[in-house]
Structures are given as structure tokens and as C-alpha cells.
Amino acid sequence: MKSFAAGRTDAIQFARVLILGGFQLIRSTAQKIAVLTGTVALSFTLVTVPAQANGETVSPSPTTVTGCGAFGASPLLEAPVTGGGPEAVTVSPDGSRLYVSLTKIEEPGSGFVSVLDAATLQQVAEMRVPGHYPYAGKVYLNAAGTKGYLGTNSGTVQVFDALTNTMTASVPIFDSKAIAFSPDGAKVYVAGYNRVITVIDAKTDTVVDTWNFDLAYGTFVDIEIDPTGSFAYVGGLSRNVVHVIDLRSGAVVQTIEVGGPPGQLALTSDGKTLYVTDGFNGKLVVLDTATRSVRNSFSSRQGQQLLLSGSEDRAFLLSGLHSRIDVVDLTTDAVICAHSLLPDYRHGLMDFALSPDGRRMFVASIADKNNKISVLPIPEEENTLFRDVSGMDQFEREIRWMANAGIATGYEDGSYRPLEPVRRDAMAAFLYRFHGSPEFAAPAVSPFKDLNTTDKFYKEITWLASMGIATGWPDGTYRPLEPVQRDAMVAFMYRSVKNTHFSAPETSPYKDVRTTDQFYLEMAFMSANGVTTGWPDGTFRPLQPVNRDAMAAFMYRLNPLGPSNLLR
């Protein structure tokens, strides 16, 4: 047994982690068992739309956004769970079985692992967790899917045979928060909440080493092993760090500051990139493992649990208390849509898992008398490229984000035309899609004298008007084919996020914008929040038309501020 001290403690930070660290402690109060189909439970917030020769357009019936799902789509399958709330779900490596951890309320303190057929959600076996009032933690399976490990609150890590669905060993480990396997499967590493890492020999299921760390290292919340098997990455929650641990000696060889309390870690298959959730600050932190430094961090709201897609171009972030799963485009480092669950899920999403092919997501949720496992369809990923946009373009990343989020579809010839001005009708389409293409019945009578009910983007323009985002001109026109000026664009965006707590500064952030100008408040707000940066000469040029590339940049930066769309 080895012990490691960092030389100092911090009671305030430790208290903070105790407050933030209560993961998966919610219990359910009732259940039923059955397999249900056809129940609408999800509202996917974005849709892709085809392009026509005369410009961007919206399809009459929404389809899908890459990695997100069809708008209003039903789960493929649902199964209410009996006896207790499903607190964790794991998929077998071949995708045929689900392992659901739960504690049954009619048998207080009785932990179980329910084994379900992944195709039907019917239970095929059930394993009771031995011990005194045991809690069944998340199941971790070896690469072959033949053996499973799960932590308990009764001082053991339980081992079971996944072929016979029987418990085979109780390894005495007092504290177990997360489990990981060496690449060759010979060792099992158990990270304990109280700063302990225990090493198990996977052949004999006996403890072969224990590494203890003092309070200064922070509470351990997750562990990932690099593909070489040489190092482990461990989240130190109360210290806002990720530790790099040498697996030969058990010593911390480096500590990486991540700016906030780490939640879950996800290492890419090549071991080059480590993603770290920071739900406290609403960030997803990107670490370069070669330099062991933060490469980037960006807004991801408050998702704590993290999954990478099979391509590793997308990340799914589960926010249990907000009943939402955000989809992050990792090629552009931004949220592209959210799976928002209906009110019967509002009491909490507990855990989720992806099928090996990445096309199905299994979600464990709890609600009063409605605990369930849901199977969600995940469309095949596709990263859109426009023939006239390259890596040399100033806003190439932002344009790709617009395409991947289904906000911009381009033209029929495959172009985006980044330097063309944005027309007021196309701007309406962009903002409508940015808000997730919400259901809306366009009025039978147009609110604008120059807009016909048969005009392209009529629905989108009238939706903007109904939301108070677009007000038109004093003469009652909308002027859909006119270019959008930069000050008007900022006004549209300001109304879109509905901020009511901003006071405009007494001094203008731009040399060509006066505090008495129309839309000064809106321009100042967007400047203060980094949505608009102006020109290098310190001007904003409010009356100049907005080009399509700049529009993409504005919306990309607006995304974290969020209305109720991507951020719903």
C-alpha cells in the first residue's frame, strides 16, 4: 500500500465537493414492469432542411439533424422498471444486453442488477448484490463482455459472470466511484471517492495494490486509462484538476488545472484527447494529452455525464436535473442540438449508454411512478462541407457549425456563398432553425403588407413576428428581399435571447456608434457578451449589410447565451 501527500488541505474546497458530489442518490418510489411502444417522450430541437436553387429553404416536414434525431420522434422502445429506480445502465460490447443497476424499494437497501435483452427490453436475468443494505453501482464490463464489476456502498466491488449472470466474487474495497480496465484486460483500476485507487488482478479478482492520496489531491470522481496502459487520468473534483498517474508506480506525475470541478472524463480511442465535463461552470474542457494542457474549453451548459459517439466527432452530455441530453459537435466545439424530454421525465435522467454501432441510446430515468428505460434513435453522423468554404476562410468553423446544426443548408449547387449579404427572409429562416424549428401555425392573414402567405419563408417570418423578434418597418412592411443591416441583425439576436438584465454602458464600445443611436443597447449587449467584436479599426459599421459568413460567426457566438432552442 502506498500513500501520497500533496502537502496541504483546504476545508472550504472539501466542503464544496461534498455539496456538489451527491451523484445518483435519488431513489424512486414506485414502478411497473411492461414493454411500451409508441409513446412520444422526446422533442428533438433541430431539423435539417434541403436547399433549392433559389436559396435556402425549409422542407415542409422536418427530417433530422446529424447526431440528433427526428423532431418529435418517439422512442424506439420503452420499458417501465419495477421495484426501484434505474440508477445506471451499461450496454454489453456486442450490444445484445443491458445491465441496469437499481435498489428495490420493497426490499429496503437491496441492490440488484437487472439484465435486459437490448432488442426488446425484456428482463432475462436478475442478480442480487450481496452485502448489508447494498447499493448497486454502475456496471463496468471487460472488453470481451464476459465479466462485470460494480461498486457497492457495503465495502465491496462485486464481480459477476456475464455468461451465467451470477455473482462470483466480492472484492473488499471500501470506496469505489469509477472503474477502468487496463488495455490488455489484466488489471482493473477502481477510483475511490476518498482519493484511493485500488488495483485488482482480473484473473484472480484479488487486490494487488492500493494507492492512497491525501485531501489535497481532491475527491476522485472518474478514471480513464490511456491506450498504452502506462497512465491513468483521474478527476480531482474539489481541486478543479485532472491528475496524471503513472500506473507502474502509482504516483501522480502531473496535475492539470481544468478551471472547474471535473465531472466525467472521456478519452478518445487514440489517447490523444481527453474531454472533461465541468457542470459547475457549464463547460466542456478539451485536454491535449501529449502536452498535458488545456487545448480548449467551451460552453456546454451543465451536463455532467459524457459519452463520445463512435466516430468521436460528437459528444452527448446528460443533464439529469434538466431532463436534457445535449449533442456537441466536436469538430466545431459547440452544441448543435438538444434532446429535450417531456415533463414526465422532469424528476431526473440518471444515466445513458450508446449501442456499439452508435445508432441507439439507452436512457435510464426516474419520475414519480414512471421509472423507465428508453431507447432513442440516433441518426448517422454527417459533417457538411460547402464547396466554396475551406479552412482558409475566416469563419470556416462557424459556417460548418451552422451546417452541422441544421441552421444553414446552402444552395443546390453545394455552395454557401459566404460573402453574399444575408437577406431579411433568409435571416428569419436562420433564426427559426436556431430556435429548433418550433411548431407554429402560420397566420392565414399576413401581418406585413409586402409579405404573401405563399412567399418563401412566410412561416419563419411570421414566427419571428409572433415572438416579437421582428417588428417590421413603420409603414407595415417587412421588406424580405432587402439585405439585413448589422445593427438590425443585432436587434434580432438580442430579442431572440430575451435578456432583460443588461444596462448599456455610458461609453460606446465602438467609435462609430453613439449612445443615442437606434439599437445602441442591443449593440452594446452583443459586444459585452463577445457575440460581436467589430472591425480592427474600432468601428461596428451598423448600417453595413451583414454577409453570410459574419452571420454564421454571430450565431455561433450567440449559441451559449441561448434562447430555448439548442439550449432548451
C-alpha positions in Angstrom: 0.0 0.0 0.0 1.3 3.4 -1.0 0.3 6.8 0.3 0.8 10.2 -1.4 0.6 13.6 0.2 0.5 16.9 -1.6 1.3 19.0 1.5 -1.8 21.0 2.2 -5.6 20.7 2.7 -8.5 23.0 2.0 -11.6 22.5 4.1 -13.6 25.0 2.1 -12.9 23.2 -1.2 -13.6 19.9 0.5 -17.0 21.2 1.8 -17.8 22.4 -1.7 -17.2 18.9 -3.2 -19.4 17.4 -0.6 -22.2 19.7 -1.8 -21.5 19.1 -5.4 -20.8 15.5 -5.3 -24.1 13.8 -4.5 -24.3 11.8 -7.7 -27.0 9.2 -8.3 -28.5 9.3 -4.8 -32.1 9.8 -5.9 -34.4 6.9 -5.2 -37.7 6.1 -6.9 -41.0 5.5 -5.1 -42.9 3.1 -7.4 -42.6 1.1 -10.6 -44.4 -1.2 -13.0 -43.0 -3.6 -15.5 -44.0 -3.9 -19.1 -42.8 -3.0 -22.5 -44.4 0.0 -24.1 -44.1 1.4 -27.6 -45.3 4.4 -29.4 -45.2 6.9 -26.6 -43.9 10.4 -27.6 -41.3 11.2 -25.0 -38.8 13.3 -26.8 -38.7 16.6 -28.6 -35.6 16.9 -30.7 -34.9 20.5 -31.1 -33.3 20.9 -34.5 -34.0 19.7 -38.1 -32.1 19.6 -41.3 -33.6 21.2 -44.4 -32.9 20.7 -48.1 -31.6 23.5 -50.4 -33.2 24.8 -53.6 -31.7 26.6 -56.5 -33.1 29.9 -55.4 -31.6 29.8 -52.0 -32.1 28.5 -48.5 -35.4 26.9 -47.8 -37.3 24.9 -45.3 -38.7 21.5 -46.0 -42.5 21.1 -45.4 -41.9 18.3 -43.0 -38.8 18.3 -40.7 -36.4 15.4 -41.0 -33.2 15.0 -39.0 -30.1 16.7 -37.7 -26.9 14.7 -37.8 -26.5 13.1 -34.4 -29.7 14.5 -33.0 -32.8 12.8 -34.2 -36.2 13.5 -35.8 -38.3 16.3 -34.4 -41.0 14.9 -32.2 -39.7 11.4 -32.7 -40.9 8.6 -30.4 -38.5 6.3 -28.6 -37.9 3.1 -30.4 -38.9 1.3 -27.2 -39.6 1.9 -23.6 -39.9 -0.3 -20.5 -41.0 0.9 -17.1 -38.9 -0.7 -14.4 -40.4 -2.3 -11.3 -39.4 -2.2 -7.7 -36.9 0.7 -7.8 -35.4 3.5 -9.8 -32.9 2.6 -12.6 -29.8 4.4 -11.5 -27.3 3.3 -14.1 -27.3 1.5 -17.4 -24.5 -0.3 -19.3 -24.5 -1.9 -22.7 -22.6 -5.1 -23.4 -19.8 -4.9 -26.0 -21.8 -6.8 -28.6 -24.9 -4.7 -27.9 -27.2 -7.6 -27.0 -27.6 -6.9 -23.3 -28.3 -4.1 -20.9 -27.2 -4.1 -17.3 -29.4 -1.8 -15.2 -28.4 -1.1 -11.6 -31.3 -0.4 -9.1 -32.2 -0.5 -5.5 -35.7 -2.0 -4.8 -37.9 -0.1 -2.5 -40.0 -3.0 -1.4 -36.8 -4.6 -0.1 -35.0 -1.7 1.6 -31.3 -1.5 0.9 -31.5 -4.3 -1.6 -29.3 -3.7 -4.6 -29.9 -5.6 -7.9 -28.6 -5.7 -11.4 -31.3 -6.4 -13.9 -30.2 -7.9 -17.2 -32.3 -6.9 -20.2 -32.4 -8.0 -23.8 -31.4 -4.8 -25.6 -33.6 -5.5 -28.6 -36.9 -6.0 -26.5 -36.0 -4.5 -23.1 -37.4 -7.7 -21.6 -35.6 -9.0 -18.4 -33.6 -12.1 -19.0 -32.0 -12.3 -15.6 -31.6 -10.6 -12.2 -28.7 -10.6 -9.9 -29.0 -9.6 -6.2 -26.0 -7.7 -4.8 -24.8 -9.4 -1.6 -24.0 -7.5 1.5 -25.7 -5.5 4.2 -28.1 -3.0 2.6 -26.0 -2.9 -0.6 -26.3 -0.1 -3.2 -25.7 -1.4 -6.8 -23.3 1.0 -8.6 -22.8 1.2 -12.3 -21.7 -2.0 -14.1 -18.4 -2.0 -15.9 -17.8 -4.9 -18.4 -14.5 -6.2 -19.6 -13.7 -5.9 -23.4 -14.9 -9.4 -24.1 -18.2 -8.8 -22.2 -17.7 -11.9 -20.1 -17.2 -10.4 -16.7 -18.7 -7.4 -14.9 -17.6 -5.3 -12.0 -19.7 -2.9 -9.9 -19.1 -0.9 -6.8 -21.4 -1.0 -3.7 -21.8 1.0 -0.6 -21.1 -2.0 1.6 -17.3 -2.0 1.3 -17.0 -4.3 -1.8 -16.7 -4.4 -5.5 -18.8 -7.2 -6.8 -17.7 -9.4 -9.7 -20.1 -11.4 -11.8 -20.0 -13.8 -14.7 -21.8 -12.2 -17.6 -22.3 -15.6 -19.3 -24.2 -17.1 -16.4 -25.4 -13.9 -14.8 -24.2 -15.0 -11.4 -22.1 -13.1 -8.7 -18.7 -14.8 -8.4 -16.6 -12.7 -6.1 -16.7 -9.9 -3.5 -13.5 -7.9 -3.6 -13.0 -5.9 -0.3 -12.8 -2.3 -1.4 -14.2 0.2 0.9 -14.6 3.1 -1.6 -15.5 2.7 -5.3 -16.6 5.6 -7.5 -15.4 4.6 -11.0 -13.8 1.6 -12.6 -11.5 1.2 -15.6 -9.6 -1.7 -17.3 -6.0 -1.9 -18.5 -5.8 -2.3 -22.3 -4.9 -5.9 -22.0 -7.7 -6.6 -19.5 -5.3 -8.0 -16.9 -5.9 -5.3 -14.3 -8.9 -3.4 -13.0 -8.5 0.1 -11.5 -11.0 1.3 -9.0 -11.1 5.0 -8.2 -12.5 5.8 -4.8 -14.3 9.0 -3.9 -12.0 9.4 -0.9 -8.8 9.6 -3.0 -8.0 5.9 -3.3 -7.1 3.9 -6.3 -7.2 0.1 -5.9 -5.7 -2.3 -8.4 -7.4 -5.7 -8.9 -5.9 -8.7 -10.7 -8.6 -9.5 -13.2 -7.6 -13.2 -13.3 -7.9 -13.9 -9.6 -10.1 -10.9 -8.6 -7.8 -10.1 -5.7 -6.4 -6.7 -4.7 -2.7 -6.4 -5.7 -2.1 -2.7 -4.9 -3.7 0.3 -3.2 -2.7 3.9 -3.6 -3.9 6.4 -1.1 -3.7 10.2 -1.7 -4.4 12.9 0.8 -7.1 15.6 0.8 -5.0 18.0 -1.3 -5.5 15.8 -4.4 -9.2 16.3 -4.3 -12.1 13.9 -4.5 -11.7 11.3 -7.2 -14.8 11.1 -9.5 -13.7 9.3 -12.6 -10.8 7.5 -14.2 -9.6 6.8 -17.8 -6.7 4.6 -18.8 -4.6 5.6 -21.9 -4.2 3.1 -24.7 -0.6 2.2 -23.8 -1.7 1.2 -20.2 1.1 3.5 -18.8 -1.0 6.3 -17.3 -4.4 7.0 -15.8 -6.3 10.2 -15.9 -8.3 10.9 -12.7 -10.6 13.8 -12.0 -9.9 15.6 -8.7 -13.3 17.2 -8.1 -12.6 19.6 -5.2 -9.3 20.8 -6.7 -10.6 21.6 -10.2 -7.9 19.3 -11.7 -7.1 16.2 -13.6 -4.3 14.1 -12.2 -2.0 12.1 -14.5 -0.9 8.9 -12.6 1.9 6.6 -13.5 0.4 3.1 -13.4 3.8 1.5 -12.7 4.4 3.4 -9.5 1.0 4.8 -8.6 2.5 8.3 -8.3 0.9 11.5 -9.6 3.3 12.7 -12.3 1.4 15.8 -13.3 -1.7 17.8 -12.3 -3.6 19.7 -15.0 -5.8 22.7 -13.9 -9.1 22.5 -15.8 -10.8 25.6 -14.4 -13.7 24.0 -12.6 -14.7 20.8 -10.8 -14.4 17.9 -13.2 -17.3 15.5 -13.6 -16.9 12.8 -16.1 -13.9 12.0 -18.3 -13.8 10.6 -21.8 -10.6 9.7 -23.6 -10.5 9.3 -27.4 -9.6 5.8 -28.7 -6.1 7.1 -29.9 -5.5 8.5 -26.4 -4.7 12.0 -27.8 -7.6 14.0 -26.5 -9.3 13.9 -23.1 -12.7 15.5 -22.6 -13.7 16.7 -19.2 -17.1 17.9 -18.1 -17.4 20.9 -15.9 -21.0 21.1 -15.0 -20.5 23.8 -12.4 -19.3 26.3 -15.0 -21.2 24.8 -17.9 -18.1 23.9 -19.8 -16.6 21.0 -21.7 -12.8 21.1 -21.3 -10.6 19.7 -24.0 -7.1 18.4 -22.9 -4.2 17.6 -25.2 -2.6 14.5 -23.6 0.7 15.0 -25.5 1.3 18.4 -23.9 -0.9 17.6 -20.9 -2.5 21.0 -21.2 -5.9 22.5 -21.9 -6.4 22.9 -25.6 -9.8 24.5 -25.4 -12.9 24.9 -23.3 -16.4 25.9 -24.5 -19.9 26.3 -23.3 -21.8 23.0 -22.9 -24.3 24.1 -20.2 -24.5 21.9 -17.1 -24.1 18.3 -18.4 -22.2 16.2 -16.0 -22.3 12.8 -17.7 -20.5 12.3 -21.0 -20.5 9.9 -24.0 -18.5 10.0 -27.2 -20.0 8.8 -30.4 -18.4 6.0 -32.3 -16.8 8.5 -34.8 -15.7 10.7 -31.8 -17.0 13.7 -33.8 -19.9 14.1 -31.4 -20.3 14.2 -27.6 -23.5 13.6 -25.7 -23.9 15.4 -22.4 -26.6 14.3 -20.0 -28.0 16.9 -17.6 -30.2 14.8 -15.2 -31.8 17.6 -13.3 -32.7 19.5 -16.6 -34.0 16.3 -18.3 -31.9 17.1 -21.4 -29.2 15.5 -23.4 -27.1 18.0 -25.4 -25.3 17.0 -28.6 -22.0 18.7 -29.1 -20.2 18.9 -32.5 -16.6 18.2 -31.5 -15.4 19.3 -35.0 -16.5 22.9 -34.2 -16.6 22.8 -30.4 -20.3 23.8 -29.9 -23.7 22.4 -29.0 -25.7 21.7 -32.2 -29.0 20.4 -30.6 -30.6 19.0 -27.5 -32.8 16.0 -26.8 -35.3 17.7 -24.5 -37.5 15.2 -22.6 -41.1 15.8 -21.8 -42.5 16.6 -18.3 -42.9 13.0 -17.2 -39.1 12.8 -17.1 -38.6 16.0 -15.2 -37.6 14.3 -12.0 -34.3 13.2 -13.5 -32.3 11.4 -16.1 -29.9 9.1 -14.2 -27.6 7.6 -16.8 -27.3 6.8 -20.5 -25.3 4.5 -22.8 -24.8 4.1 -26.6 -25.1 0.9 -28.6 -21.8 -0.3 -30.2 -23.0 1.0 -33.6 -23.9 4.4 -32.1 -27.4 4.3 -33.6 -29.3 3.7 -30.3 -29.1 5.5 -27.0 -30.4 3.8 -23.8 -31.6 6.3 -21.1 -32.4 5.4 -17.5 -34.8 7.9 -16.0 -36.8 8.3 -12.9 -40.1 10.0 -12.2 -43.0 9.6 -9.7 -44.5 6.2 -10.6 -42.9 6.3 -14.0 -39.3 4.9 -13.9 -38.2 3.6 -17.2 -35.5 2.6 -19.7 -36.0 4.4 -23.1 -34.3 3.5 -26.4 -33.7 6.6 -28.6 -32.8 6.5 -32.3 -29.6 8.3 -33.1 -29.1 9.1 -36.8 -25.9 8.5 -38.7 -23.5 11.4 -38.4 -22.6 13.5 -41.3 -20.4 16.6 -41.4 -21.5 19.0 -44.1 -18.9 20.7 -46.3 -19.6 23.5 -48.8 -17.6 23.6 -52.0 -16.9 27.3 -51.7 -15.8 27.2 -48.0 -12.3 26.0 -47.0 -10.1 26.0 -43.9 -8.6 29.3 -45.3 -11.9 31.2 -44.8 -12.1 33.4 -41.7 -15.3 31.9 -40.4 -14.9 28.3 -41.7 -15.6 26.7 -38.4 -18.6 28.8 -37.7 -20.1 28.0 -41.1 -19.5 24.3 -40.5 -21.3 24.6 -37.2 -24.3 26.2 -38.9 -24.4 23.4 -41.4 -24.0 20.6 -38.8 -26.7 22.1 -36.6 -29.1 22.3 -39.5 -29.3 26.1 -39.4 -27.7 26.6 -42.8 -28.2 24.3 -45.7 -26.6 26.2 -48.5 -27.6 26.2 -52.1 -28.5 23.5 -54.5 -25.1 23.7 -56.2 -23.3 22.9 -52.9 -22.2 26.4 -52.2 -22.7 28.6 -49.2 -21.7 32.0 -50.7 -20.1 33.4 -47.6 -19.5 36.9 -48.9 -23.1 37.5 -50.1 -25.3 39.7 -47.9 -28.0 38.0 -45.8 -31.5 38.8 -46.9 -34.2 39.5 -44.3 -36.2 36.5 -45.3 -33.2 34.2 -45.0 -32.3 35.7 -41.7 -35.8 34.7 -40.5 -35.1 31.1 -41.6 -31.8 31.1 -39.8 -33.3 32.3 -36.5 -36.3 30.0 -36.8 -33.9 27.0 -37.2 -31.7 28.3 -34.4 -34.7 28.1 -32.1 -35.2 24.5 -33.1 -37.8 24.9 -35.8 -40.6 25.1 -33.2 -44.2 24.0 -34.1 -46.0 27.1 -35.3 -49.2 27.6 -37.3 -48.6 30.5 -39.7 -51.5 33.0 -39.7 -54.0 32.9 -42.6 -53.6 36.7 -43.0 -50.1 38.1 -43.3 -49.0 40.7 -40.7 -46.9 42.5 -43.3 -48.4 44.3 -46.3 -45.5 43.2 -48.6 -45.4 39.5 -47.5 -47.8 37.0 -49.1 -48.8 33.8 -47.4 -47.3 31.9 -50.3 -43.9 33.6 -50.1 -40.8 31.6 -49.3 -40.1 31.7 -45.5 -43.6 33.1 -44.8 -43.9 30.7 -41.8 -40.5 31.7 -40.5 -41.0 35.4 -40.8 -44.4 35.3 -39.1 -43.0 33.2 -36.4 -40.4 35.9 -35.7 -43.2 38.5 -35.7 -45.3 36.4 -33.3 -42.3 36.1 -30.9 -41.6 39.9 -31.0 -38.2 39.3 -32.6 -39.2 41.0 -35.9 -41.4 44.1 -35.8 -41.1 45.3 -39.4 -41.0 48.9 -40.7 -43.3 51.7 -39.6 -45.1 51.5 -43.0 -46.2 48.0 -42.2 -43.7 46.2 -44.5 -41.1 43.6 -43.7 -39.0 44.0 -46.9 -38.0 40.3 -47.1 -35.6 40.7 -50.0 -33.6 43.6 -48.6 -30.2 42.8 -47.0 -30.0 42.8 -43.2 -28.0 45.7 -41.8 -25.6 44.9 -38.9 -27.5 47.0 -36.3 -30.8 45.3 -37.2 -29.2 41.9 -37.1 -28.0 42.6 -33.6 -31.5 43.7 -32.6 -33.0 40.5 -33.9 -30.5 38.4 -31.9 -30.9 40.5 -28.8 -34.7 39.9 -28.8 -34.0 36.2 -29.6 -32.3 35.6 -26.3 -34.7 37.8 -24.3 -32.1 39.4 -22.0 -33.7 41.8 -19.6 -30.8 42.4 -17.1 -28.4 44.4 -19.2 -27.7 48.1 -18.8 -26.0 49.8 -21.7 -22.7 51.4 -20.8 -22.4 55.2 -20.8 -19.4 55.0 -23.2 -19.9 53.2 -26.6 -17.7 50.2 -27.3 -17.4 51.4 -30.9 -16.1 54.7 -32.3 -18.9 54.9 -34.9 -21.8 54.1 -32.6 -23.3 56.7 -30.4 -25.2 56.0 -27.2 -28.2 57.7 -28.7 -28.2 55.5 -31.8 -31.1 53.2 -32.6 -30.3 49.7 -31.2 -27.4 51.0 -29.1 -28.5 48.9 -26.2 -28.5 45.8 -28.4 -25.2 46.5 -30.0 -23.6 47.1 -26.6 -25.1 43.9 -25.2 -23.7 41.8 -28.1 -20.3 43.5 -27.7 -20.2 42.9 -23.9 -21.0 39.2 -24.5 -18.5 38.6 -27.2 -21.1 38.0 -29.9 -19.9 40.9 -32.0 -16.3 42.2 -32.0 -16.4 44.9 -34.6 -13.7 45.8 -37.1 -9.9 46.2 -36.3 -10.3 50.0 -36.6 -12.7 50.0 -33.6 -15.8 50.5 -35.7 -19.0 48.5 -35.9 -20.4 49.9 -39.2 -24.0 49.5 -38.1 -25.6 50.4 -41.5 -23.5 48.0 -43.5 -25.2 44.7 -44.7 -24.3 41.5 -42.9 -22.5 38.9 -45.0 -23.4 35.2 -44.7 -20.0 34.3 -43.2 -20.4 37.0 -40.5 -23.9 35.8 -39.8 -22.5 32.4 -39.1 -20.0 33.9 -36.7 -22.6 35.9 -34.8 -24.9 32.9 -34.4 -22.0 30.6 -33.3 -21.1 33.1 -30.6 -24.8 33.7 -29.7 -25.3 29.9 -29.1 -24.0 29.8 -25.5 -26.3 32.7 -24.5 -29.2 30.7 -25.6 -32.9 31.1 -26.0 -34.9 27.9 -25.8 -33.6 26.1 -28.9 -30.3 24.4 -28.9 -30.3 25.5 -25.3 -33.8 24.2 -24.4 
